[in-house]
């Protein structure tokens, strides 16, 4: 019984520390300038789909245009989203490559 409680306590502690680390990482992302493109990159890094749609509208871009022309820190939108583990952004902007879609659908 003590082992079970100890294991549950360790699991809870590691989960909360992981969540706080991820939360603090998201807070540290700021725009370099006040451009709409920079704001869109920050929205992608924060993995906030509603904010992404708002920033797309401000930048005057459509989803496919963001995928093709947007550059964040010298990376494509797809590379930038994957670097920040922004999986909601990847889904919202349809940034997954055909190879990744095939691998996901074949499971």
C-alpha positions in Angstrom: 0.0 0.0 0.0 2.9 2.4 0.8 4.5 1.6 -2.5 1.3 2.4 -4.3 0.9 5.7 -2.5 4.6 6.5 -3.1 4.3 5.7 -6.8 1.1 7.8 -7.2 2.8 10.7 -5.4 5.9 10.6 -7.6 3.7 10.4 -10.7 1.6 13.4 -9.6 4.7 15.4 -8.8 6.4 14.7 -12.1 3.2 15.5 -14.0 2.8 18.9 -12.2 6.5 19.8 -12.7 6.2 18.9 -16.4 3.1 21.1 -16.8 4.6 24.0 -15.0 7.8 23.7 -17.2 5.7 23.7 -20.3 3.6 26.6 -19.0 6.7 28.7 -18.2 8.1 28.0 -21.6 5.0 29.3 -23.4 5.1 32.5 -21.3 8.6 33.4 -22.4 7.8 33.6 -26.1 7.4 37.3 -27.2 7.3 39.1 -30.5 10.5 40.7 -31.8 8.5 43.5 -33.4 4.9 44.5 -33.7 4.3 42.9 -37.1 1.3 40.7 -37.8 3.7 37.9 -38.9 5.6 38.0 -35.6 2.3 37.8 -33.7 1.2 34.8 -35.8 4.5 33.1 -35.0 3.9 33.6 -31.3 0.4 32.3 -31.6 1.8 29.2 -33.3 4.4 28.7 -30.5 1.7 29.1 -27.8 -0.4 26.5 -29.7 -3.6 28.6 -29.4 -5.9 27.8 -32.4 -8.3 30.7 -31.8 -5.4 33.2 -31.5 -3.9 31.7 -34.7 -7.0 32.4 -36.7 -7.2 35.9 -35.3 -3.5 36.6 -36.2 -4.0 35.1 -39.7 -6.8 37.5 -40.3 -4.6 40.4 -39.0 -1.8 39.4 -41.3 -4.1 39.0 -44.3 -3.1 35.4 -44.8 -5.0 32.3 -45.5 -4.0 28.9 -43.9 -2.3 27.6 -47.1 -0.4 30.9 -47.5 0.9 30.7 -44.0 2.0 27.2 -44.6 3.9 28.3 -47.8 5.3 31.8 -47.0 5.4 32.4 -43.3 8.9 32.3 -41.7 9.4 32.2 -38.0 12.9 32.6 -36.7 14.3 31.6 -40.1 12.1 28.4 -40.1 9.0 27.5 -42.1 5.8 27.6 -40.1 5.8 23.8 -40.0 9.3 23.5 -38.6 8.6 26.2 -36.1 5.4 24.5 -34.9 7.1 21.1 -34.6 10.0 22.8 -32.6 7.5 24.1 -30.1 5.4 21.0 -30.0 2.4 23.0 -31.2 0.3 20.1 -32.3 -3.0 22.1 -32.3 -1.4 24.7 -34.6 -0.1 21.9 -36.8 -3.6 20.5 -37.1 -5.3 24.0 -37.5 -2.9 25.1 -40.2 -2.6 21.7 -41.8 1.1 21.8 -41.5 1.7 18.0 -41.3 3.5 16.7 -44.3 2.0 14.0 -46.6 4.5 11.5 -45.2 3.4 12.2 -41.6 -0.3 12.0 -42.6 0.3 8.6 -44.2 2.1 7.3 -41.1 -0.7 8.5 -38.8 -3.5 7.1 -41.0 -1.8 3.7 -41.4 -1.8 3.0 -37.7 
